[in-house]
Amino acid sequence: MAQGKYLSLEEARKLGKLKEFAKEHPAKTETRRFDKLLTGMASGKPPAKDQTSSEGTSED
């Protein structure tokens, strides 16, 4: 586990503690979009293309 007092996303995913991670790291952005992205990251599967920002919004 990390030396700090907070879980990393990777640790939370491996330990099945995503709810604890979410409580420690409250979203300060558009919640639905963040939730879809976080779910995709935690599951190891990328979100569907229509669930993220449109092409041109992000250069990289």
Backbone bond lengths (Angstrom), bond angles and torsions (degrees), N, CA, C in turn:
res aa  C-N    CA-C-N  psi(-1)  N-CA   C-N-CA  omega(-1)  CA-C   N-CA-C  phi
1 M - - - 1.445 - - 1.528 109.61 -
2 A 1.286 116.89 156.80 1.464 121.92 -177.63 1.526 110.28 -63.67
3 Q 1.305 115.50 156.18 1.455 119.89 -179.77 1.520 111.73 -76.66
4 G 1.336 117.35 -24.68 1.458 120.93 177.73 1.514 110.36 -74.39
5 K 1.311 116.16 179.72 1.461 118.46 -177.21 1.527 113.06 -90.17
6 Y 1.330 118.66 -5.04 1.451 122.08 -178.73 1.522 111.50 -106.34
7 L 1.328 116.09 148.73 1.459 122.05 175.18 1.525 110.06 -74.76
8 S 1.312 116.50 143.79 1.462 119.56 170.20 1.526 106.86 -86.44
9 L 1.313 117.35 161.94 1.455 120.96 179.08 1.522 110.32 -60.20
10 E 1.311 116.90 -42.47 1.466 120.92 -179.62 1.535 110.86 -61.46
11 E 1.338 116.98 -45.10 1.461 120.45 179.00 1.529 111.37 -63.62
12 A 1.314 116.12 -44.10 1.463 120.50 -179.83 1.520 110.62 -61.45
13 R 1.324 117.20 -41.46 1.461 121.21 179.50 1.523 110.39 -64.06
14 K 1.320 116.96 -47.02 1.467 121.19 -178.19 1.527 112.10 -66.12
15 L 1.340 116.75 -35.76 1.464 121.21 -176.93 1.528 113.47 -91.21
16 G 1.329 116.99 -3.02 1.464 120.46 -178.86 1.518 112.65 70.29
17 K 1.337 116.97 32.84 1.461 121.78 -177.46 1.526 111.61 -116.50
18 L 1.328 116.96 43.97 1.463 120.25 -178.03 1.527 112.22 -66.38
19 K 1.328 117.81 -34.09 1.467 119.84 178.52 1.524 110.42 -65.08
20 E 1.328 116.78 -39.79 1.465 120.69 177.00 1.526 110.19 -64.61
21 F 1.331 117.04 -41.80 1.457 121.70 177.36 1.526 110.24 -59.81
22 A 1.336 116.20 -45.04 1.466 120.81 -179.13 1.528 111.30 -62.54
23 K 1.315 117.64 -37.71 1.474 120.64 178.29 1.526 110.93 -66.64
24 E 1.340 116.16 -37.50 1.463 120.94 -179.42 1.530 112.39 -74.00
25 H 1.322 117.05 -24.80 1.463 122.18 -175.60 1.524 110.21 -127.10
26 P 1.329 118.03 73.54 1.472 119.61 -178.34 1.530 111.49 -63.98
27 A 1.324 115.21 143.09 1.464 121.16 -179.29 1.520 110.33 -73.21
28 K 1.316 115.69 138.12 1.461 121.44 176.74 1.521 108.73 -122.67
29 T 1.316 115.64 40.46 1.457 121.85 -177.27 1.514 109.07 -147.90
30 E 1.309 116.54 -170.37 1.454 121.13 177.89 1.534 108.39 -61.65
31 T 1.311 117.06 109.59 1.457 122.94 -168.77 1.525 113.97 -59.91
32 R 1.307 118.43 -48.65 1.473 119.43 -177.05 1.515 112.05 -60.52
33 R 1.294 117.27 -43.68 1.463 121.22 -179.22 1.527 110.91 -65.97
34 F 1.331 116.18 -41.35 1.457 120.91 178.37 1.526 110.74 -64.45
35 D 1.336 117.08 -43.22 1.463 121.05 179.79 1.525 111.75 -59.80
36 K 1.328 117.27 -42.31 1.462 121.04 178.82 1.524 110.69 -64.40
37 L 1.306 116.53 -41.83 1.455 120.58 179.32 1.524 110.96 -66.40
38 L 1.331 117.36 -45.64 1.459 121.89 -179.80 1.523 110.54 -63.20
39 T 1.320 117.47 -42.00 1.460 121.23 178.33 1.526 110.38 -61.39
40 G 1.318 116.54 -43.15 1.457 120.34 177.98 1.517 112.20 -63.45
41 M 1.307 116.72 -41.20 1.464 120.85 179.61 1.520 110.60 -66.48
42 A 1.313 116.88 -42.99 1.454 121.24 -176.85 1.526 112.19 -70.09
43 S 1.321 117.17 -33.51 1.457 120.40 -178.42 1.523 112.11 -84.24
44 G 1.317 116.60 -14.67 1.459 120.48 -178.17 1.509 112.76 82.82
45 K 1.336 116.80 6.42 1.462 121.57 178.96 1.520 108.59 -114.45
46 P 1.327 117.83 131.72 1.465 119.19 179.15 1.529 110.64 -68.55
47 P 1.331 117.95 144.82 1.466 119.54 177.19 1.520 110.43 -66.60
48 A 1.310 116.35 157.57 1.467 120.77 178.25 1.518 108.85 -58.34
49 K 1.306 117.07 148.50 1.468 122.42 -175.34 1.524 112.37 -54.61
50 D 1.328 118.28 -37.66 1.462 120.47 -177.67 1.522 113.03 -75.06
51 Q 1.332 118.11 -4.14 1.453 121.03 -177.94 1.516 113.48 -95.64
52 T 1.307 117.47 -5.62 1.462 120.44 179.40 1.523 109.20 -113.75
53 S 1.305 116.54 -173.86 1.455 119.74 -179.28 1.517 110.73 -63.55
54 S 1.323 115.63 152.71 1.463 120.83 -178.02 1.522 110.28 -74.50
55 E 1.331 116.00 160.60 1.463 120.20 176.75 1.513 108.67 -60.52
56 G 1.286 116.87 142.40 1.450 120.79 -179.17 1.527 111.87 94.00
57 T 1.322 117.30 -24.92 1.460 120.38 177.95 1.521 109.74 -69.27
58 S 1.317 114.87 -39.33 1.454 121.37 -178.31 1.521 108.57 -122.76
59 E 1.291 117.42 130.25 1.460 121.68 -179.36 1.519 112.14 -73.14
60 D 1.335 117.30 -38.94 1.476 121.25 -176.12 1.483 110.90 -109.74
